Amino acid sequence: MKGSADNASFAKEYLSELTSTIGKVDLSGVDAAIEALIEAHGRGSKIFTAGNGGSSATASHIVCDFNKGISSTLDKKFEMICLSDSIPMLTAIANDVEYGEIFVRYLMGRMKKGDILILISGSGNSENIIRAADYAKNIGCKVIGFTGYDGGKLYKKADINIHFPLEDMQKAEDAHMIFLHLIARAVAKRLGVTMC
């Protein structure tokens, strides 16, 4: 039974740090992200998402929530695209050019001024994420950054920051998903739809 008690103690500690950090998040970034996404939808702009590893899965997940969950009953649909969903495209760019270019090369010719780029990175320092942020900003697009740790370079570059100062990749990823769901639900409510 000692193992079970240790597991319960670990779970309590894990959840305590996660919930404590979530409770301290600056909600001005959340508010700004919600407004930016609603405005992008109103003007018909595209919204791109990207991340590496677990953050890539989060970037893909939120696209499903917007393109299906929110857009199902809307006449005017969200056009959200996850840059890490096309494995052939990513591996071709990584193999033929370099891994640091996988998101920028995907954006070239597809991203237009006024579009939005949501970048999810625990460290905030991944080279392909930083290059994508630079590219988007250079052509007049807004960057929303989800970060952990100290926020890294992405925190300094993003127009809107949703930052979790957690020195733990898994907890940062947990927090990113929670707040992306929160944002999706808030956007749905503002647009008068129920997510499904």
C-alpha positions in Angstrom: 0.0 0.0 0.0 3.0 2.3 0.4 3.3 2.6 -3.4 -0.3 3.7 -3.6 0.2 6.4 -0.9 3.3 7.6 -2.7 1.3 7.8 -6.0 -1.4 9.8 -4.3 1.2 12.2 -2.8 2.9 12.7 -6.2 -0.5 13.4 -7.8 -1.4 15.9 -5.2 1.9 17.7 -5.6 1.7 17.7 -9.4 -1.8 19.1 -9.4 -1.0 21.6 -6.7 1.8 23.2 -8.7 -0.2 23.2 -11.9 -3.3 24.8 -10.4 -1.3 27.3 -8.4 0.4 28.5 -11.6 -2.8 28.6 -13.6 -4.4 30.7 -10.9 -1.6 33.4 -11.3 -1.7 33.7 -15.1 -2.1 37.2 -16.5 -5.5 37.1 -18.1 -4.9 40.1 -20.2 -3.2 37.9 -22.8 -6.2 35.5 -22.8 -8.5 38.5 -23.4 -6.3 39.8 -26.2 -6.2 36.3 -27.8 -9.9 35.9 -27.7 -10.4 39.3 -29.3 -7.8 38.7 -32.0 -9.4 35.4 -33.0 -12.9 36.9 -33.2 -11.6 39.7 -35.3 -9.7 37.3 -37.6 -12.9 35.3 -38.1 -14.8 38.5 -38.8 -12.5 39.6 -41.6 -12.0 36.1 -43.0 -8.3 35.8 -42.1 -6.5 32.5 -41.7 -5.2 31.3 -38.3 -2.2 29.1 -38.4 -0.9 27.0 -35.4 2.4 25.2 -34.8 4.5 23.4 -32.2 7.0 20.6 -31.8 6.4 17.3 -30.1 3.6 17.5 -27.6 3.0 21.1 -28.5 2.5 19.9 -32.1 -0.3 17.7 -30.9 -1.8 20.6 -29.0 -1.6 22.8 -32.1 -3.4 20.1 -34.1 -6.0 19.6 -31.4 -7.1 23.2 -31.2 -7.5 23.3 -35.0 -10.1 20.5 -34.7 -11.9 22.4 -31.9 -12.2 25.5 -34.0 -12.8 24.0 -37.5 -15.3 21.4 -36.3 -16.3 22.2 -32.7 -17.0 25.9 -33.2 -17.6 26.1 -37.0 -20.1 23.3 -37.2 -23.1 25.6 -36.9 -21.6 28.8 -38.2 -22.3 29.9 -41.8 -18.9 31.6 -41.8 -16.4 29.0 -40.8 -13.0 29.5 -39.1 -10.1 28.7 -41.4 -7.5 27.3 -39.0 -4.5 25.4 -40.3 -2.0 23.4 -38.2 1.5 23.7 -39.8 2.6 20.4 -38.2 -0.2 18.3 -39.6 1.3 17.5 -43.0 4.1 14.9 -42.3 5.1 14.7 -46.0 5.5 18.5 -46.2 7.5 18.7 -42.9 9.8 15.9 -43.7 10.4 17.2 -47.3 11.4 20.6 -46.0 13.5 19.2 -43.1 15.3 16.8 -45.5 15.8 19.1 -48.4 16.3 22.4 -46.7 16.6 22.2 -42.8 14.5 21.5 -39.8 14.6 25.2 -38.7 12.7 26.1 -41.9 9.8 23.7 -41.7 7.2 26.2 -40.6 8.4 29.3 -42.5 8.5 27.4 -45.8 5.0 26.2 -45.2 3.8 29.8 -44.5 5.4 31.3 -47.6 2.8 32.2 -50.1 0.0 31.0 -47.8 0.1 33.5 -45.0 -1.2 37.0 -45.8 -1.1 40.2 -43.9 -3.7 40.2 -41.1 -3.5 36.4 -40.5 -2.7 35.1 -37.1 0.0 32.6 -36.0 -0.5 30.7 -32.8 2.9 29.3 -31.6 3.1 26.8 -28.8 6.5 26.1 -27.2 7.4 25.0 -23.7 10.8 26.6 -23.9 10.0 29.4 -26.3 13.4 28.8 -28.0 12.8 26.3 -30.8 14.5 27.6 -33.9 11.6 26.7 -36.2 9.2 28.5 -33.9 11.3 31.6 -33.7 11.8 31.8 -37.5 8.0 31.4 -38.0 7.4 34.2 -35.5 9.8 36.5 -37.3 8.3 35.7 -40.7 4.7 36.3 -39.5 5.6 39.6 -37.9 7.6 40.8 -40.9 4.6 40.4 -43.2 2.1 42.1 -40.8 0.6 39.2 -38.9 -0.1 38.9 -35.2 1.7 36.2 -33.2 0.1 34.6 -30.2 2.7 32.8 -28.0 2.0 30.0 -25.5 5.1 29.3 -23.4 6.5 27.8 -20.2 9.8 28.2 -18.3 11.0 31.8 -18.7 9.2 32.2 -22.0 12.4 32.2 -24.0 12.7 34.2 -27.3 9.1 33.6 -28.2 7.9 35.6 -25.2 9.8 38.6 -26.4 8.6 38.3 -30.0 4.9 37.5 -29.6 2.3 40.2 -29.8 0.2 38.4 -27.3 1.6 36.2 -24.6 0.0 33.4 -22.6 2.9 32.4 -20.3 3.1 29.8 -17.6 6.3 30.1 -15.6 6.6 26.4 -14.9 10.0 24.7 -14.9 8.3 21.5 -16.1 7.5 20.7 -19.7 4.5 18.4 -19.0 2.8 20.9 -16.7 3.4 23.7 -19.2 1.8 21.5 -21.9 -1.1 20.8 -19.6 -1.7 24.5 -19.0 -1.5 25.3 -22.7 -4.3 22.8 -23.5 -6.4 24.1 -20.7 -6.2 27.7 -21.8 -6.6 26.9 -25.5 -9.9 25.1 -24.5 -10.8 28.1 -22.4 -10.2 30.4 -25.4 -12.2 28.2 -27.7 -15.1 28.1 -25.4 -15.0 31.9 -24.9 -14.9 32.5 -28.7 -17.8 30.1 -29.2 -19.8 31.9 -26.5 -19.1 35.3 -28.1 -20.3 33.9 -31.5 -23.4 32.4 -30.0 -22.6 28.8 -30.7 -22.3 25.7 -28.6 -19.2 23.6 -29.1 -19.8 20.0 -30.1 
